[in-house]
Amino acid sequence: MCIVRNKYIHAEFWKESLNFLSMKSANRDWPLFLPLLLLLSLIGNPKMAKSQQDPVYTQYLTNLLSIQPAYAGITGVLNVSALSRAQWVGWEGAPNTNTFTIDMPLKSHNVGLGLSIVNDKWGPILQNGFYVDYDYRIFLKARQYLSLGIKAGFNTYHAGHTDLEINDQMDPSFAQNVNLRMLPNFGVGALWHSDIFFLGFSMPKLLVNNIVDDSQNSTYHEFVHFYAMGGYVFFISEYVKLKPTLLYRWSQQTPSYIDLGANILLYDRVWFGATYRFKNSYALLFQFIVNSQLRFGYSFDLTTYHESMVNSGTHEFTINYEFQSTKRNRRYIARYF
């Protein structure tokens, strides 16, 4: 049996809206976000779709460039990250995702450049994404910046419908495969950040591409995903830091997700914490900082939204390496975001 992502989530689950875009902040720098928020609110209404298309990540902070183009170059060095996610281990056809990202700053121009590569397979569906990222950073005050990013590239899409075992052999929806399709797209994002906090939003894909030709009587399309994200570091003591984080994900005709997380950093070497995705799953996270350049991460998820979905959980592994050419360029070991 093969499964499709979100097959077991009921349609009435968490139908959120974008009302939080109108929220007010006591911080006087908030108006800097309003022009881009207005631009995004004017983007056309995407067509209906039937299932979640973009991957979900637990350790999204290690893989932020995949969903947030404004992250490119903000670490100040050449940064390389890789992630591998095996979801719902034990279920045939469960999602399996691998990503590779690389980004670097061009300090003389306040510009960051990045590259994101995503391989995502679930059931009969195979997608590969190749995107380049461009980010322009605006200095605000006291080590605070506003980064505005754009992402452009394409996805390739293949669906092996004929490999499925279905009850109705005459169903035209599964009569033929969807051969390799190239789907160009672009996205935008904004990130207000400093060394100890970040707040932003992004829409990695703005175009609504047809995945299956109209001649096949299909209404399956790519569709827009919206992300809002934030985090802050509290210095509990010299050796202990607390980092609460939030990620909101919205997509038309699919469930909205809110991820609430909290991580503790001990002695600038070890991160450990937990995250809860409302009515979906919870996870434990761990990251070990080898030195100022190399770190490894692991997370383990268990689902909560469907009792009959027995599996061995979801495993996610990350590795991150920063190229720092001279000792003078080497920053503190603990990079919080």
N, C-alpha and C positions, 0 to 999 in steps of 0.2 A: 504494500500500500504506500502510495506517495501522498504527501501532504503539501499544502500551499500555505505560506505564511499568513497568519490571522484567520485561518479557516475555522478555528474553534471559538473565535471571539464574537459575541452577539452584536447585532447591528446597533442596539440601543446603548451600548457601552460608551460611557464618557463622551458624549457629543459636546465637545468644548467649542467655544468661539474665540475670536481674537479680541475680546473686550479688554484684555490686559494692555492692549496697545494704547488705550486712553488713560492708563493709570498715571498718577502724578507722583513726582518725587520731590522730596525736600531739598535735594541737592540742586544748586543753581546751574550746574553744568548740563542738566537734563535737556534743555532746549536744543542743544547741539544735535540731538538725535532726531528731532522732529522733522527736518526736511527729508531725510531718507525714509522715515516711517511713512510720511505722506506719499512719497514716490511708490513705496511698496503697496500701499493701500489702493493705489489707482490701477494696479496691474489687473489685466482681464481675468475673468472668472474661468477657471479651468473646467474641462469636461469631466463627466462622472467616470469613476473607476471602481474596480471591484475588490482589489486587494492591495495590501501594502507592498510597495516596490523597493524602497530604499532600505539598506540594512540598518539594524539597530545595534548600538554599541553600549557596553557597560562602562568600559574605560575610555569614554569619549574624550576626556581631557588629554590623554596621550595621543589621540587620533583626531584632534579638533580640526585640522586642516581639511579633512574629508567633508565636513559639513559647514565650515566657516572660513571663507576665503580671506577674511580680514585678519586671520591669525598668521598669515605668511610673513616670516621675517621678524616677528616681534620678540623672539628669544634673543636676538642680537648676534647669533652665530649660525653657521651651517648646521642644520638639524635634520636627522634622518630617523624615521620611525617605521616600525612594522607591527602589524596586529594580525592575529589569527583567532577566529571565533568558530567554535563548533557548538551549534545550538541544538538543544533537545537531544542529547546523545542517547542513542538506542532506538530512535525513530527513523525508519527508512525514508529518505527524501527530505530530512530536516535541513534547515538552512545551514550553510557553511560559507564563511566570509573571510577573505584575506585582503589586507590593505597594505599599501606602501606609500609613504609620503616623504617628501624632501622639501625643505624651504630654507631660504637664506635672505639676509638683508642687504640692501645697497645703501649703506649709511649716508653717503654723500648726497643722496637724493631723497632720503626719507621713504624709501620704497622697499617692499618685500616681494620676493618671487617664490613660487611654490609649484610642486607637481604632485598630483594625487592619482594613484592607480588602485582600483577596487575590483576584486574578483568575487562574485556572489553567485552561489548556486543553491537552489531550493526546489525540490521535486524535479520536474522536467525542465525548469527554467534555469538558464545560464546567462548572466550578465557580466560584462566587463566595462569598467569606466576609466577613461583617460582624460584628466583635466589639468589645465595650468591655472595658476592663481597669481593675481596681482593685487598688491595692497599699498595704499598710500597712508602714511602716518602723520597726524597733525598734533603738534605739541600743544597742550592745554595749560598745565601749571604743575609745579612741584612733582615732576616725574609721572604725570598723568598724560595719557595720549588718547586720541580718537583715531582708530584705524578703519579705513573704508576699503573694502575689497571687492573684487570681481573674479568670477570663476568661469572658464570657458573650455569646452571640449566635447566629448561624445561618449555615448554608451553603445556597446554592441549587445544584441539581444537574440537569443535562440531558445525556442521551446520545442522539446521533443514530445509532442502530444501522442504520437503513435506508439510510444513506449509505455504508455499508461494502460493499466487494466481497468476498464470502465464497464458499467452495467449495460448501457445502451450503446451497442456497437454502431448504431446508425446516427448517433449524435454528430452533426456536422462540425461542431466546435472542436472535436478531437479527430477529425478525419485526416488532417495533414499537419505536418510540422510547420512551425514558423522558422524559416531559415534565417541565417545571420542577417540582422538588420543593423544599420548604423544610424544612430539617433543623436544628432548634434543638439547641444544645449548650452545654456549659460546661467549664472546665478550671481547674487550679490550678498553682501554682509557688512555689518558694522560692529565694532568692538571698542568699548571704552575700558581702558585698563591702566593699571599701574603694577608695581611689584607685589601688591598684596590684595588686589581685587580685580575682577573683570565683570562686565555687563554688556550683553550684546544680543544680536539676532541675525538670522541669515535665512535665505531662500536659495539653496544650492542649484535648483533647477526651476527655471521660469517658463520654459517652452513646454507645451503639451503635445508631444509627438504621438502619432498613430503607431501602435506596435503591430497591429494586424490590419491588413487591407480591408477596406469597406466591402469589397467583393466577397469576403468570407463572413459577412453579416456579424461582425464582432464590434463591440463597443469598448474594447480594452485599449487604454491609452496610458502614457506617462502622465503624471500629475504632480502638482506643486506640493512641496513639503516646506513647512515653516518651523523654524527653531528659535526659541528664546533661551538664553543661558546666563548664569551668573554665579559668582563665588566670592568668598572673602576669607582672609586668613586672620585668625585671632592668636595673639602671642600669649599663651597661658603662662609660660615661664621661659627661661633661657633655653630649655631643652625640649619643650613641648609646644607644638602649634596645632590649632584646630582649624580645619577648612570645611565649612558647610558649602554645598553646591546645589544648584537647581538647573534642570534642563526640561523645557517644555517643547513638545513636538506635536504639530498639528498637520493633518493632511485631509483633504476632502474625501468624504465617504469612507474613511477609516477611523479607528479609535484614536483619540488624542492620548498622549502619554505625558505624565509628569514624573520625572525622576528627582527624588530628594536624597541627597547623600551627605555623609559626614566622614571626614578622614582625619586621622591624628598623625602628626609627624614627630618621631622621637629622635633626638640627637642629630637631626638633619641627615638621617641615614635610612630610616624605615618608615614608610607610610602604611597604615592599615586602617580599614574602615568598612562601611556598609552603605548600601543604597537600596531604596525601595521605589519601585515603579508601580504606581497606584493601580490596584486591581489587575496586576499583570505578573510581577515577579519581585523577588528580593535577591540581593547579592552581597557577598563578602569580597573585599578587595585587599590586595597586598602589593606593595612595590618596594624593591630594594635598590638603594642608590649605591652603586659600586664606588664611583668617584664622581668628579665634576663633569664627566663626559658620558658615562655609561650607566643605564638603569634598566631593570627588568620588572615586569608587572604580571600579576595573575588575578583573575576574578572567577568566582563560581556563582552561578545563578540557579534558582529554582522557581518554577512557575507557580502561580497561585490562582489563576483564573479558570482552570478547568480540571476538576478532580480526576477525570478519566484519562488525562494525559500523563500517563506514567512514563517517566524517562529518568535518565541519570544526570539531569541537569545540563547546564551550559557552561562550557569552559572557554576562557578567553586569555590569550597570552600576548604580551607586548614587550617590545624591546626598543630602546631609544638611545641614540648616540649623537653627541654634539662634537663637531670638529672645532677645536679651539687652537689656533695656530701658535700662539705664544702664551707664556705664563701670565703676561700682563692682561691678556684677554680672558683669562679664566675667572669666572664669577664664583660666588658661593656655591657650595655643593647643592643646597636645597633650592631648586627652582620650583616655585609654588604653582605656576600655571604653564 
